[in-house]
């Protein structure tokens, strides 16, 4: 305990403590975040020092965080985590360190502040757990309609992630209303960048589906059609999330997307096509069942038994005849009763 208390600060810890990440100023300096990823090198070390592995630097960052910090500094630490998580080059390594971090040891006395810290930390953990999906969405990649079946789990993850984040909208709005912290505005912008990327990833497959649904294989049509209610709900929820924009001055507002609405006309067309497919599917099953019944009748006919009995060469005492007879000719035979139960 005493050795930890009197432990001399390392150059890394000193630089971190003096950076905009841990000072009480309202803003983060992007230069400090770049210095952090380099391990806060000292001027005399820049030329000759061996670069520290980035993973070790991230571990050091969390280990060096003070036990007690102000609410503003907590927000800045989480915002730093958010920016580093979004880094395309080092985000995956940072993700591992973030998921190993248990968060802040001391809670805020103000319950509203503590609630916001909690939901933001949880949000970052969810982003970290879906980092590959977030990266793909931000690079504007998507899957084809034909490959939807093998990749559908990614769309369900996107739906679940957005659903959870949108439950936080009212808490975020309340925090913007009550506490005039400039860093919260930066945090909401970071949130928006991730949320809109994932939403557009989901929107793209839905729009492709609406354009080409009549050309799809039946199973893919039904799988994608089942996602339409989720798309309608999430579109409404992200529009509410976008209204957080009203709290910012015009120069800091994020651009409103061109919302693609699934109207009643489209829903009616999808429903009509779905009913048509159901009828076709029912007819197809009926034809198959008739074909099977016809084939079974042929197999059980005396002519087929004499010419094609090789199909049942291993049966005992004419099981084909036995199974097609109402009265069981072996009803009184205990031995055959046992055999019948085994085959049943």
C-alpha angles and dihedrals in degrees: 000000000000093000089054091047094051096036112134114245117249122230088254093054092047092050092047092049091051095045127097087254093073105020119095097247114123097240140060119231112223088209089063091054090053090049089050092055088052091051095253094282117206118235093251090050098052095087105037108023124106109239113252116237108265092231091057090048091055092048089050090051093059093041091053097052112115118246094233123040135153124265091255092052091049089055091049092050091052091046088052089053090050094052093047091047089056092051106117094208102043104016095105094054091047090048091063093052092045092053089051091054117095095203129237118346097209121057128219117257090219105079095208092054092046091049091053092048089050097050093045091051090048090048091053091050090052091049089050092051090052097038095129089053092048092050092049091048093049091050086054093237121148142172126257121249090246092056094046096105096060092041101038093108089070091057092049088051090051091050093048093046093051092044092056095044092050090056085067095056096095092048091050091048091049091051091050090051097047107035123048098209114148091206090064089064090054090048093052089051090053089049091049093052090057097040096050092047093055092042092052090048088057094040092055095060091045093051091048088050093052091050097047107023093120091061098050129104111260097249092050091048092055093044093053095039089058088061095059094088089052091051093050091048095046092047090056092046096049089050087058090048089051090057088071080081089077089076094064134076114255096257090056098045120112120235118266113237123230098259114224106213124199101219131195093265091060091045090052092050091050092048093050091049091047092053090048090053091048091053092047091048091049091050091048091052090048092053091048092049091050090049091051092048091050091049092049091051090053092050092052096047116107090239093055092046092056096045101034105029089123086084088070100032094134097052118113123235094349103304091180090063092041095053092049095051123090095211112057107231089199096050093120095044111098091192094053091043089060092048091049091054091052093053096041 
